[in-house]
Amino acid sequence: MSLKKLDLFVCLKLAIWAEASWTYAALGDALGLSASEANASVKRSLAAGLLTPARSGEDAKPMAARQGLLEFIRHGIRYAFFESPGRTRRGMPTAHSAPPLHAILQPGAAPPLVWPDPEGEARGQVFQPLYKTVPAAAKKDPALYEVLALVDAIRGGRARERELGFELLAERISRPDGD
């Protein structure tokens, strides 16, 4: 059993989701997946150590292993899930072209990076998302959109974008109790 890009997508949602007693159907609905896809992804993520097993209780569900997740993103994502910008198309901005980085970094001469989306508001170089339903899920959840865009900055950005992206990502998915 090997980790898939989809699994990181699911883990990121669980890391920022305030819903403690979620269901696989609700998780799937939030991400544009079937309940069985969500369940299989959670199993792979548990095996990889990106999620922690459910704590005792009838409604308890696996939770993000935030420190492990951050460690994987910081040191492994650009190698495991490498992506290079492609041709120019209409899409939804990501990485340094999306919030929150676009407000911090000065735009360069290169076109923005976008997830392909026929309803997208920008034209830019295509940067394939972690999973095909990422743009639709990001439109429904602004916090998830920011987290996914920051992960893309780490996956395919230059050194400054990666470092700043990681700092902002860690703020968003770390809990004050020091998980």
N, C-alpha and C positions, 0 to 999 in steps of 0.2 A: 504494500500500500504506500503510495507516494503522495506527497503534498501537491496540490494543484493551486493555480491562481485563484480559483473560486474559493478555496479554503481561506485564503487571506482576506478576501472580500467579506466572507461570513464572520471571521474573527474580528475584523475592524468594526462591523456593525455591532457585534456583541460587546466590544470594548467601550462603545459610547452609548449603548442602549440602556436607558434607565429602567426598562421593564425587566424586573427580576424573575417573574414567573411567566416567561414567554413560552409559546408553543412552537413546534416546528412549522405549523401552518402559518402562524403570524410572522415568523422569521422569513419563511419563503415568500409570503405576500409582500413584506417590506423590501425584499431584494429581487423580486421577480423570478423566484424559483419555485419549484414544487416542494411540498413538505418532504418528500423522499430525497430530493437533491440536498435540501438543508440538513437532513438527518445524516446522510452519507458524508457531507462536508464536516459536520461536527465530529463524527467518528474519526475521520482522518486527522483533524486538528487536535483532538484529544491524544491520539497516538503520537503526534509530532511534538506535543508539549506546548502548543499555542493556546490551548484551553485547559482549564483545570476541571476535574470531575465535580459533579454536583455535590453540594454539601447536603447533609441529612435534611429530610423534610419531603413531604409529598410533592410539593410544587417546585422543588429545587432543580435547577438546570445547570449545565456546564457554564462556566464564566471564562472570560478572557484571562489568560495568564499574562498580565500586562508586561511584566519585566521580560519574560521570554519573547513575547511578541515584539517588543521594542528592540531587543537584542537581534532578533532575526531581521527586522526591517533595517536596522542600522548597518549590520555587517553582511547580510546575505541576499537581500532582495535584488540588488542590482546585478547579482550573478545568477541567482536562481530564476528570476523573472525579468530578464533583460528586455528592453524595448528600445528600438530606434525610431525616430520620427520618419514618417513616410510622406506620401504625396499630399498635395494641398486639397482640402475638402471643407465643406461646411460641417460645423460641429460645436461641441460644448467645450469651453476652455478647461484646461487641466494644467497641472504642474505649476510652473512659475507664471502662467497666463491666467490663473484662476485665483479666487480668494483662498487664503489670505495673502499669498505671496505677491500677487500682482500689485497690491497696494504698497508693498515694501520695496520690491526690486524695480529698478528702472528698466523699461522695455528696451530690448536690444534691436538690432537690425533684422534679426531672423523673425519669420512669421510666428504667431502664437502656436502653441500646441493644443490640439483639440481631440476629444473622443469623437469618432464619427457619429453624427446625428443629423438626419435631414431637417430637423426642426431647430438645430443649433443656431445661436446668434452670432457666431464668429466663423471666419475662414482662417484656416491655419493648417499646419502640418499634422497629419494624423498620428496620434499616439494611442496605440491599442490599449483599451482598458483591461483591468484584471479579468473581467467577465463581460459578456455581451449585454447584460442587463444593467451595468453600472450607470450609464447616463440616465435611464428612467428612474432608478433608485435614488440617484443623486438629486434629481429634480424634486422628488418627494421629501427629501431630508437634507436641509442645508448643512447640518453638522456632519453628516456622512459625506457630503460633497467636499467639504473642506478637508476632511481626513483622507479621502481618496486622492484628491489633488496633491496633498502634501506627500503621500506615498509615491505618487508619480514623479514628483520633483526629486525624490530620493532614488527612484528607479532609473531615471534617465537624465537627471540634471547635472550641471557642472558642480564643482566642489562647493562653491558658496551656496548654491541652491540646495544641494543635498544637506549641508550642515544646518542652514536656517530652517529648511523643511523639517529636519529631524527635531530640532528644538521645539518648533511649534506643534509638531505631532505629539511629542512627549507630553507637552502641557495639556493636550486635549484628551489623551487616553490614560494618563497617570492619575491615580486617586490620591487624595491627601493622606489616607491611612497607610501609604507606602507599600502597597501590594507588590 
